[in-house]
Amino acid sequence: VKAGSGLVTFGETSSAGVPKSFADETIVVSLNDKEALQKAFEEFKDQIAAVIIEPVPANNGLLLQHKEYLQFLREICTQNGTLLIFDEVISGFRIGFEGAAGYYQIQPDIITYGKIIGGGMPVGAYGASAAIMGNVSPEGPVYQAGTLSGNPVAMGAGIAQLTELLRMGFYRDLNNKTEEFTEAIQRFATARSYIFKVFSIGSIFWFAFSDKDIRKAEDIDPASMDKFKKLHRELINRGIYLGPSGYEVGFISSAHTKIELEKAKRAIFESLDIVFRDK
């Protein structure tokens, strides 16, 4: 489902096979827009079951939100008896063991995680209060099951992954490594007056060919993707692979060594010089 136009819109189907009637059950509002959300609650009073958001939107650029906005979501959902769902498929375990919920100290009603909880194996998870989870089978009437649910290999990988994350100093070292990497790249670009900004939180980073704060998708200049394509090609030529889309974020891993990150930085420096030389 994708957003339509206007302040408050019904969703529009963006994939074949999704009936319009399904999309009509959703309301799409822009990020970082309190007025739009307030209007949605006014127009659909007592009809909004849940508000779902990536607390660290990282599926279309890294669109970092102010804590005040996320706190506003918590408050307006509580006032209206609406569930707040945090989609932490990307942010979960990447900015801390408690994810964005812990980072911002905001408790959602439901939280979701992706395959990172299983060390990359095919597994996902969701959690909520006992009262909400009591509605799920076998205790409640909501049926939920899957062929790979509770797969022993994925569970074993997950236990190993979570054990490693709980090691003393794990996140301190990971976040310091990411900060050093991203700040060095930003210093390089700033020193050369390149219109280029590195956004980061925890171990997540994103390169934007912009000098502005970007908090919603509409703030991303589509023309900037031409520069990213050049950057991507030059990095591949130097043995460094980023995701192929300029809207994708990158991650620093505990497995990355200082030597590997130094090589990546040097390749990025050289590639940026070429991108901005070929104007």
N, C-alpha and C positions, 0 to 999 in steps of 0.2 A: 504494500500500500504506500502510495506517495502522497505528498501534500498537494492540495489544489491551490488556488490563488485567493487572496483576501485575508482578513484578520483571523477569522475562524471558518474553517472549511471542513467538509466531509472528505474522507480519504478518497483517492481515485486508484483504481486497480492499475498496477504497473507490470503485471505479469499475466500472460495468457493462462486461462484456467481458473482465475480468481473471480467469482461472480461479483457484480457490482453491489448486490445486496449485502455481501460480506463486508466490502469496503465501507458501505454506508453505516456500518456499526461502529466506525471509528471517527474521531474528530482529530484533525491535525492542526497544531499551532506551532508557530516559530519558537525556536529556542530563545531564552533570555527575554521573553516578552510577557511580563506580568499582566498587562492590559488584556492581551489575547486570551490568556488562561482565565482571568476573571470573567471575561465576556462569555467564554464557553460554559462556565459554571452557571452563569445567569440564564443563558439561553436554554440550557439543558439541565435545569435544576432537578435534583434527585434522580437523574438518569445516568450519571457518569459512574461506572463501576470502579474504574481504576485509571490512574495516570501512570504511564510507563515512560521512563527516560533512561538514557545512559547518563549517569551522574558525571562521568568523564566522557563526553561524546567523542568517540575515536573511530567512527566508521565512515566519516566523511571529512577528513581533516581532524586535527586535535583541537576541539572547540571548548576550551576551558571555561567553565562557568564560575561566577562569583558564588561564594558560599551563601550569601544573602538570598540569591535566587533559589538555590536548592532548599534553603530553610523556608522560603515562601511556599514552595511546593508542598513541603511537609505540613505547614500550617493550614493551607487552603484545603488540602485533602482531609485533614483531621476535622476541620470545621464542617465539611460537607459529607462526612461519613464515607469517603472515597479511599480506596486502597492506593498507596504509593508503591510502585514497583521499580526497583533499581535493576537495570540490565547491566550486570557487571561481567558479561562474557569477555570483554576486552580488559577492563580495568581491574577485575578481580585478581588478587594476589600479585599484581604488577606494580602497585603503588604502596603496598603494605599488606600484611597478612589479613587485615580486615577490609582491604579494598577501599573504595571511595567512601563507603558508609563510615568506616573507621577514620579515614583521613579527614572528612568533613564533620565527623561526629553527628551524623544525621541517620536516624534509624528508619529504614523503609519498612513497609508491612510485608513485602515479599522481595526476595533477592534471587537473582539467577546467575549461574556460572557456566562457563563452557569447558572445553577440553583441557584448559590449563590445570583444572583441578585433578586431572588424571595424568599429568606430565605429557600431555599431547595425545594421549590415547582417546579413542572415541567414547566420551562420557560427558554428561552434563549434569547439573544439579540445581535444585531450587530449594529455598528454605523460607520459613515464616514462623510466626508464633504457633504455639501448640493449638490455640483456638482455630487458627486458619488451617493448619495442616490436618486438624481433626476432620476436615471435610473431604480429605483424600482417601481413596480406597487403600486398605480394607476397612478402615475405621469409619469413613464417610462415604457419601454417594458419588463422588467425583472419581471416575475410573482413570487410572494412569498406569501404563505399563509399556515395556518396549523389549525387543529381542536382546538388546545389549545392556539393559538395565541391570546393574549389579554384576557386570561381567568380571570374573575373578582376576583376569590379567589387568584390566583397566583399574580395578580397585587396588591391586598390588602396586601398580605404577603410581596411583594416587597417594597411597600411604607413604611411599618412598619420596614423592615430590613434597608432600606437606611436612614430612620429617625434616627434609633439607631446608625448607623455608623457615622452620622454627629454630634453626641453628643460631646460636648467639652471634649477633652482628651481621646476619645475612643481609637484611634490608639496608642497614647502614652502609655496608660495602657496595651493594648494588646501586643504591641511589647516588653515592659519592662517585662511583665510576661513570654513571650516566651524566651527572652534573659536570664532571670534568670534561667529558667528551663533547657535550652540547655547548658548553661555555666557550671552549676553545674554537669551535666552528663559528660561533656567533662573533667572537672577538676578531677572527680573521675577516669575516664579511663586513663588519662594522669599520674596521681599519681601512678597508678599500672602498667604503661608501657604496657597497652593493645593497640593492633593495632586496633584502633576504632576511628572514627571521626564523629562528629555531624555537619552537614551542616544546615544552617538556613538562612532565610531571612523573615522579617516581622513575620507573625505567622505560617510560614511553616517550618517544620524541616524534616530531613532525617538522619537515622543511616546507616553508612557505615563501614564495617569491613576492613578499609584501613587507611593508614597514609598519603595518597597522595591527592592532589587536583584533583577532578574528574570533568571534564568539558564536557565529551561526553560519550556516552553509552559504547564505546569500552574500556574506562578506568576502567569499573566495572569488577572485577574479579568474574566470575560465581561461582567459588569454595567458595567464601565468603558467598554465600546463605545458605550453610550448617550451618554456625554459626548463621545466622539470624533465621533459622528454630528452633534451640535450644532456642534462645532468645525468640522467639514468644511463644513457648510452656511453658517456665518458667514464662513468664508474664501472660499468661492465667491462669496458676495455682495460680497466686497471684492476680487474679481479674482485670488485666489490658489487654485491647485488642488493639493491633495494627493491621493495615491491614495485611493480610496473606502473602503478597509478600514482599521480601526485596527490591524490586524496587519501592514500593509505599512510598509516603511521608505521613507525619502526620501533623495535624493542632492543634494549641491551640485556644480555643474559649473563648470569653468573659464570657461564662457560667462556665468555669472551675474555681473552687475555689482554694485558696492556699492549703487548706487541701487535696483536690483531687490531685493536682499536687505534693504535698509532698509525698503522698502515691505512686504515679506513680514513682517518682524519687527513692524512697527506693526499690521499686520492681525491677526497672531497675538495680540498684546497685547490688542487690542480684543475679539477673539473669545473669548479666555480669560476676560476680565472678564464677558462675557455668559454663558458656560457655567457659571461658578461663582456668578453672581448668581441664575440660574434653578435653584436647588437643589430 
